[in-house]
Amino acid sequence: MDKLFEPFHIRGVEIKNRICMPPCVRYNLCGEDGCVSDENVEHYRALAKGGAGLIIQEATCVDPRGKLAHRQLGVWSDEQIPGLKRIADAIHQEGTPVFMQIHHAGVVGIEEAAMLCPSDFELVHRGMLKRGREMTTDEIREAQRAFVSAALRAAKAGYDGVELHGCHQYLVCQFYNNRVNRRTDAYGSNPSLFALETLEMVRQEVPKSFVVGIRLGAFEPTLADGISHAKELAAHGIDFINVSYGFYGEDEPSKPEAFPHKDVVFAAGEIKKDVDCAVFAVNGIKSADDARDILSRTGVDMACIGRGMLINPGWANDAGAGRDTGRCLDCAGCFWRSDSSACPGRELYRKTAATL
């Protein structure tokens, strides 16, 4: 059987193939209140119709003070649950499970008054100087409770699970990287503590069947650190680890010269060797053959096809039928992020598909 289309399960959630739509933020579809719009629902409905085995909803903010953008989906209020249920229902109607990525931006958030960080830290993020201040123990607990409340709201809205956002410079990632986290208490001596406590707190509150995973930085700051963090999470019962980049600029990505895919894909394979939970690989997977080779070469459980599915929501169906799936053109500035209708890769795919 084609490995790409082998079914498997995570904590009882049936997944029909090894193709995952990873969390990719759809900027400007919702309002500043974080509530779901009709456009959000139709975006996810199209992805579900496209045949992916699993969809992970884009970064959904647990606290309005931790937003990554002014217009970002939110799960910080019960008022947001009905809209989120519309997304979950639309995806489930196509027989596809959905997890929600729950997120807090920390020092790289947009609210200057809430530049929370494990320790005092400065960086330039998207051309802006960000200054983080060390969180108090009470603020750490408040952030953890926000993740727990978000997970409960996701369960009430009908999602099959959540993914803690632990990479891409955001709050959980800031704790994991000892070049950012310079605390002198237990949260500094054990950089995993924030995430492990949050995981356990979520587990105590959500249904037993509810999936809890994490998007984890592979190089935090080195691969050896990433593997160590993954092993700790696996020992504490994490259901899956979606491997990506950690705190950019304070990490050391690496791979063997002969490895044909991205360094973070190599890292996912190395992590898989040391854990017994599901592991996902992501980044630069453009074709069905790429995905098949990665599944075979690394032993990971899922291949995440982000840009490919943004260009062509039917990527999985096309891959299964042996059709052209389209491809990202790696534009210097991503048109899709600002206006998906202006994406050259999407337009090229549509023209190509129309001639077949």
C-alpha positions as CSV (number, residue, x, y, z in Angstrom):
1,M,0.0,0.0,0.0
2,D,1.1,3.6,-0.7
3,K,2.6,4.7,2.6
4,L,1.2,8.2,2.0
5,F,-2.3,6.8,2.1
6,E,-2.0,4.4,5.0
7,P,-4.4,5.1,7.8
8,F,-3.4,5.3,11.5
9,H,-4.7,6.7,14.7
10,I,-3.7,9.0,17.5
11,R,-5.4,8.3,20.9
12,G,-8.3,6.7,19.1
13,V,-8.7,9.5,16.5
14,E,-8.8,7.8,13.1
15,I,-6.7,9.4,10.5
16,K,-7.2,8.2,6.9
17,N,-3.8,9.1,5.5
18,R,-0.4,10.5,6.4
19,I,-1.1,13.9,4.9
20,C,-1.6,16.8,7.4
21,M,-2.5,20.4,6.8
22,P,-0.3,22.1,9.4
23,P,-1.4,25.4,11.1
24,C,-1.0,28.3,8.7
25,V,-2.5,31.7,9.7
26,R,-5.0,33.2,7.4
27,Y,-4.3,36.9,8.1
28,N,-7.2,39.3,8.0
29,L,-10.1,36.8,7.7
30,C,-11.4,37.5,11.2
31,G,-11.9,40.7,13.1
32,E,-10.0,42.0,16.1
33,D,-12.4,40.3,18.4
34,G,-10.9,36.9,17.3
35,C,-14.3,35.5,16.3
36,V,-14.7,33.2,13.3
37,S,-15.9,34.6,10.0
38,D,-17.7,32.9,7.1
39,E,-14.4,33.1,5.2
40,N,-12.6,31.1,8.0
41,V,-15.2,28.4,7.8
42,E,-15.1,28.1,4.0
43,H,-11.3,28.0,4.0
44,Y,-11.3,25.0,6.3
45,R,-14.2,23.4,4.5
46,A,-12.3,23.5,1.3
47,L,-9.2,21.9,2.9
48,A,-11.3,19.1,4.4
49,K,-12.9,18.4,1.0
50,G,-9.4,18.3,-0.4
51,G,-8.6,14.9,1.2
52,A,-6.1,15.7,4.0
53,G,-6.1,13.0,6.7
54,L,-5.7,15.7,9.5
55,I,-6.1,19.4,9.7
56,I,-4.5,21.5,12.4
57,Q,-6.2,24.9,12.7
58,E,-4.0,27.9,12.6
59,A,-2.5,29.6,15.7
60,T,-5.6,30.4,17.8
61,C,-4.8,32.8,20.6
62,V,-5.4,31.9,24.2
63,D,-5.1,35.5,25.6
64,P,-5.7,38.8,23.7
65,R,-2.5,40.1,25.2
66,G,-0.6,37.4,23.4
67,K,-1.8,37.9,19.9
68,L,0.6,37.7,17.0
69,A,-1.5,39.9,14.8
70,H,-4.4,42.3,15.4
71,R,-6.7,40.1,13.5
72,Q,-6.1,36.5,14.7
73,L,-8.5,33.7,15.6
74,G,-9.1,33.6,19.3
75,V,-10.1,31.0,21.9
76,W,-9.8,33.2,25.0
77,S,-13.6,33.7,25.5
78,D,-16.7,31.5,25.6
79,E,-18.2,33.9,23.1
80,Q,-15.8,32.5,20.5
81,I,-17.0,28.9,20.9
82,P,-20.0,29.0,18.5
83,G,-17.8,30.3,15.7
84,L,-15.1,27.7,16.3
85,K,-17.8,25.0,16.4
86,R,-18.7,26.0,12.8
87,I,-15.1,25.3,11.7
88,A,-15.0,22.0,13.5
89,D,-18.4,20.9,12.1
90,A,-17.5,21.9,8.6
91,I,-14.3,19.8,8.8
92,H,-16.0,16.8,10.4
93,Q,-18.7,16.8,7.7
94,E,-16.0,15.7,5.3
95,G,-14.9,12.9,7.7
96,T,-11.7,14.7,8.7
97,P,-10.4,15.2,12.3
98,V,-9.2,18.6,13.4
99,F,-6.9,19.8,16.1
100,M,-6.6,23.4,17.2
101,Q,-3.2,25.0,17.6
102,I,-3.4,27.1,20.8
103,H,-1.0,30.0,21.0
104,H,0.5,32.8,23.0
105,A,3.1,35.1,21.3
106,G,5.0,36.3,24.4
107,V,7.7,38.7,23.6
108,V,7.0,38.8,19.9
109,G,3.3,39.7,20.4
110,I,1.7,43.0,19.3
111,E,0.8,44.4,22.7
112,E,3.7,46.5,23.9
113,A,2.4,46.6,27.5
114,A,2.4,42.8,27.7
115,M,5.8,41.8,26.3
116,L,5.9,38.7,28.5
117,C,9.0,36.6,28.4
118,P,10.7,34.0,30.7
119,S,13.5,36.6,31.3
120,D,14.4,40.1,30.2
121,F,15.2,39.8,26.5
122,E,15.5,42.0,23.4
123,L,15.2,41.1,19.7
124,V,14.3,42.6,16.4
125,H,11.1,40.9,15.1
126,R,9.7,41.8,11.7
127,G,11.7,45.0,11.7
128,M,10.6,46.1,15.2
129,L,12.5,46.1,18.4
130,K,10.8,43.9,21.0
131,R,11.7,44.2,24.7
132,G,10.5,41.4,26.9
133,R,10.4,41.5,30.7
134,E,10.8,38.5,33.1
135,M,7.4,37.0,34.0
136,T,6.5,36.6,37.6
137,T,5.5,33.2,38.9
138,D,1.9,34.5,39.0
139,E,2.1,35.5,35.4
140,I,3.4,32.0,34.5
141,R,0.5,30.4,36.2
142,E,-1.9,32.8,34.5
143,A,-0.5,31.9,31.1
144,Q,-0.7,28.2,31.8
145,R,-4.3,28.6,32.9
146,A,-5.1,30.4,29.7
147,F,-3.8,27.4,27.7
148,V,-6.0,25.1,29.9
149,S,-9.1,27.2,29.4
150,A,-8.4,27.3,25.6
151,A,-8.1,23.5,25.4
152,L,-11.4,23.2,27.3
153,R,-13.1,25.6,24.9
154,A,-11.7,23.6,21.9
155,A,-13.2,20.4,23.4
156,K,-16.6,22.2,23.9
157,A,-16.5,23.4,20.3
158,G,-16.0,19.8,19.1
159,Y,-12.3,19.7,18.2
160,D,-10.6,16.4,18.4
161,G,-7.5,17.8,20.1
162,V,-5.1,20.7,20.6
163,E,-1.6,21.4,19.6
164,L,0.4,23.6,22.0
165,H,2.4,26.2,19.9
166,G,5.9,25.6,21.2
167,C,8.1,27.0,18.4
168,H,8.5,30.0,16.0
169,Q,9.7,32.4,18.7
170,Y,6.4,32.2,20.7
171,L,6.0,31.9,24.4
172,V,6.4,28.2,25.0
173,C,9.4,28.2,22.7
174,Q,10.9,31.1,24.7
175,F,10.9,28.9,27.8
176,Y,12.6,26.0,25.9
177,N,15.5,28.0,24.6
178,N,18.2,28.6,27.2
179,R,19.6,31.5,25.3
180,V,16.3,33.3,25.8
181,N,15.2,31.8,29.1
182,R,17.9,32.9,31.6
183,R,15.8,32.6,34.7
184,T,17.4,31.5,37.9
185,D,14.5,29.5,39.3
186,A,13.1,26.1,38.4
187,Y,11.7,27.4,35.1
188,G,15.3,28.3,34.1
189,S,17.1,25.3,35.4
190,N,14.5,23.1,33.7
191,P,13.5,24.8,30.4
192,S,10.8,22.1,29.8
193,L,9.0,22.8,33.0
194,F,6.5,25.4,31.6
195,A,5.4,23.0,28.8
196,L,5.3,19.9,31.0
197,E,3.2,21.5,33.7
198,T,0.9,23.0,31.0
199,L,0.5,19.5,29.4
200,E,-0.4,17.9,32.7
201,M,-2.8,20.7,33.6
202,V,-4.6,20.3,30.3
203,R,-4.7,16.6,30.6
204,Q,-6.4,16.8,34.0
205,E,-9.2,18.9,32.6
206,V,-10.0,17.6,29.1
207,P,-11.8,14.3,28.2
208,K,-9.5,11.2,28.1
209,S,-10.2,10.8,24.4
210,F,-9.0,14.4,23.6
211,V,-5.6,14.6,21.8
212,V,-2.9,16.8,23.2
213,G,0.2,17.4,21.1
214,I,2.8,20.1,20.6
215,R,4.6,21.9,17.8
216,L,8.1,21.7,19.1
217,G,11.3,23.5,18.0
218,A,13.9,20.9,16.8
219,F,16.9,23.1,17.5
220,E,16.4,24.7,20.9
221,P,19.1,25.8,20.6
222,T,20.7,22.5,19.3
223,L,19.2,19.3,18.0
224,A,20.4,17.5,21.1
225,D,18.3,19.9,23.2
226,G,15.3,19.3,20.9
227,I,15.6,15.6,21.2
228,S,15.9,15.9,25.0
229,H,12.8,18.1,25.2
230,A,10.9,15.6,22.9
231,K,11.8,12.6,25.2
232,E,10.6,14.5,28.2
233,L,7.3,15.3,26.6
234,A,6.9,11.7,25.4
235,A,7.6,10.4,28.9
236,H,4.8,12.7,30.2
237,G,2.2,11.4,27.7
238,I,2.2,13.8,24.8
239,D,0.2,12.3,21.9
240,F,2.2,13.8,19.0
241,I,5.1,16.1,18.3
242,N,5.0,18.3,15.2
243,V,8.6,19.3,14.6
244,S,9.5,22.7,13.3
245,Y,12.0,25.5,14.0
246,G,12.3,27.0,17.4
247,F,13.5,30.5,18.4
248,Y,15.0,31.9,15.1
249,G,18.4,33.5,15.6
250,E,19.1,31.7,18.8
251,D,19.2,28.2,17.3
252,E,21.7,26.0,15.5
253,P,19.9,24.1,12.6
254,S,22.0,21.4,11.1
255,K,21.8,18.2,9.0
256,P,24.2,15.8,7.1
257,E,25.2,17.1,3.7
258,A,23.8,14.0,2.0
259,F,20.3,14.4,3.5
260,P,18.1,15.6,0.6
261,H,15.4,17.4,2.6
262,K,15.3,20.3,5.0
263,D,17.3,20.2,8.2
264,V,14.1,20.3,10.3
265,V,12.8,17.2,8.4
266,F,16.1,15.5,9.3
267,A,15.5,16.5,12.9
268,A,12.0,15.1,12.9
269,G,13.5,11.7,11.9
270,E,16.1,11.9,14.7
271,I,13.4,12.7,17.2
272,K,11.2,9.9,16.0
273,K,14.0,7.4,16.8
274,D,13.8,8.4,20.5
275,V,10.1,8.7,21.2
276,D,7.1,6.4,21.0
277,C,4.5,9.0,20.2
278,A,3.5,10.2,16.7
279,V,6.0,12.6,15.0
280,F,5.2,15.0,12.2
281,A,7.6,16.4,9.6
282,V,7.1,19.8,8.0
283,N,8.9,22.4,5.7
284,G,9.6,22.3,2.0
285,I,7.6,19.2,1.2
286,K,6.4,20.2,-2.2
287,S,5.4,17.0,-4.0
288,A,3.8,13.7,-3.2
289,D,7.1,11.9,-4.0
290,D,8.8,14.2,-1.5
291,A,6.3,13.2,1.2
292,R,6.6,9.5,0.4
293,D,10.4,9.7,0.6
294,I,10.3,11.5,3.9
295,L,7.9,9.0,5.4
296,S,10.1,6.1,4.3
297,R,13.5,7.7,5.0
298,T,12.8,9.2,8.4
299,G,10.1,6.9,9.8
300,V,7.9,9.9,10.9
301,D,4.2,9.4,10.9
302,M,2.8,12.4,9.1
303,A,4.0,14.7,6.3
304,C,2.7,18.3,6.7
305,I,1.9,20.0,3.4
306,G,1.4,23.7,4.3
307,R,2.1,25.9,1.3
308,G,1.0,23.1,-1.1
309,M,-2.5,23.0,0.3
310,L,-2.7,26.8,0.5
311,I,-2.1,26.8,-3.2
312,N,-4.3,23.8,-3.9
313,P,-6.7,22.7,-1.1
314,G,-7.2,19.5,-3.1
315,W,-3.5,18.5,-2.8
316,A,-4.2,15.2,-1.1
317,N,-6.9,14.1,-3.6
318,D,-4.7,15.1,-6.5
319,A,-1.8,13.2,-5.0
320,G,-3.9,10.1,-4.5
321,A,-5.1,10.2,-8.1
322,G,-1.6,10.8,-9.5
323,R,-2.4,14.3,-10.7
324,D,-0.3,17.5,-10.6
325,T,-0.6,18.9,-7.1
326,G,0.8,22.4,-7.9
327,R,3.7,23.9,-6.1
328,C,4.8,26.9,-4.1
329,L,7.0,29.3,-6.2
330,D,9.0,30.5,-3.1
331,C,8.4,34.1,-3.8
332,A,10.8,36.5,-2.1
333,G,7.8,38.1,-0.4
334,C,4.8,35.8,0.2
335,F,1.8,37.2,-1.7
336,W,-0.5,34.6,-0.2
337,R,0.0,35.9,3.3
338,S,-1.2,39.4,2.4
339,D,-3.7,38.5,-0.4
340,S,-4.3,34.9,-1.3
341,S,-5.9,35.8,-4.6
342,A,-2.6,37.4,-5.7
343,C,-0.5,34.2,-5.1
344,P,1.4,33.3,-8.3
345,G,1.6,29.7,-7.3
346,R,-2.1,29.4,-6.8
347,E,-2.8,31.1,-10.2
348,L,-0.3,28.8,-12.0
349,Y,-2.0,25.7,-10.5
350,R,-5.5,26.9,-11.5
351,K,-4.3,27.5,-15.1
352,T,-2.6,24.1,-15.2
353,A,-5.5,22.3,-13.8
354,A,-7.9,24.0,-16.3
355,T,-6.0,22.5,-19.2
356,L,-6.1,18.9,-17.9
